[in-house]
Amino acid sequence: MNKYTENSKALTWFMALVLTGIVAGCGGGSDGGGGAGAAAANSAGGAGLATVGAACSGAGCVSLGTAANYAVLAKTGVSTVPSSMVTGHVGLSPAARPFLTGWSLISEPTDTFFTSAQVVAPGKLYAADNVGGTTSVDLTTAVGNMQTAYTDAAGRPAGVGPNLNLGSGTLTSQTLTPGTYTWTSAVTIPTDLTFNGTATDVWILQVGGTLTMAAAQNIILAGGAKAKNIFWQVSGAVTVGANTHFEGIILGQTGITFGNLSSINGRLLAQSAVVLNATTVTVPQ
């Protein structure tokens, strides 16, 4: 079972230090990661992107393609106020570097990427106007893959029976077993929410409206469930409250906003902007 709160600062920094050495090979092949080739290219001078974290593999998964190379990927902006902490890469396209706000970007001579005290090494920040390496092309591909993944998740056969409009869109103290869940309207999570399954089980959550999770709540993984295997396909805005911990891959057709001292074990993939507020983002393992 995973359960995080805003008080887990020491654990967050310990995990960040451990994850510093985890590069490439975690996704690979059908996992949608960059694999050894991307890692080698990155170490050779920035042509390509080293993968950080793991991605879902197997027939039931939603393939993220190269979008799985990022902890945060957005089209119009990625902002943080005040400081957040991201373990993984941050990507932005087609918007340019001025829309990476609040990161105190540190440039490097080839203008292939940026670093920041808020992004744990080897994680980097990339924008569409970086002229070095293959950054611009890589981001265009990743954004396309992100949109394809959203379409894939949205197109899966809808949930039936209790998996259709569960709780009429209000998930109060629910435990979700593996499968596809479909809501034709907004979804609100006012309490803790549990995913119970094995390490190979997959969840796809199709939300036809907005997704809102209340403050000071937690998504809990039980029985070996993995964040990399949980896909939130959301057509409206995603809002996660202050001091709340979230799990899974968010495929947002619009924006994603995380409140003060919130956290996620997963990825934030938005077709508009991602807004963080002292948020801890950790790629799934």
TAJO-V985230 format. One record per run of one state. SS is the DSSP state (H for helix, E for strand, C for the rest). FROM is the first residue (numbers start at 1). TO is the last residue. If there is no record, write none. Layout:
SS,FROM,TO / SS,FROM,TO
This chain:
C,1,1 / E,2,2 / C,3,8 / H,9,19 / C,20,28 / H,29,31 / C,32,34 / H,35,43 / C,44,64 / H,65,69 / C,70,71 / E,72,74 / C,75,76 / E,77,80 / C,81,84 / E,85,87 / C,88,89 / E,90,92 / C,93,96 / H,97,99 / E,100,101 / C,102,105 / E,106,107 / C,108,113 / E,114,115 / C,116,118 / E,119,120 / C,121,124 / E,125,127 / C,128,134 / H,135,155 / C,156,160 / H,161,163 / E,164,164 / C,165,165 / H,166,169 / E,170,170 / C,171,174 / E,175,176 / C,177,178 / E,179,183 / C,184,186 / E,187,189 / C,190,192 / E,193,196 / C,197,202 / E,203,207 / C,208,210 / E,211,213 / C,214,217 / E,218,222 / C,223,226 / H,227,229 / E,230,234 / C,235,237 / E,238,240 / C,241,244 / E,245,252 / C,253,255 / E,256,258 / C,259,262 / E,263,270 / C,271,272 / E,273,276 / C,277,279 / E,280,282 / C,283,285
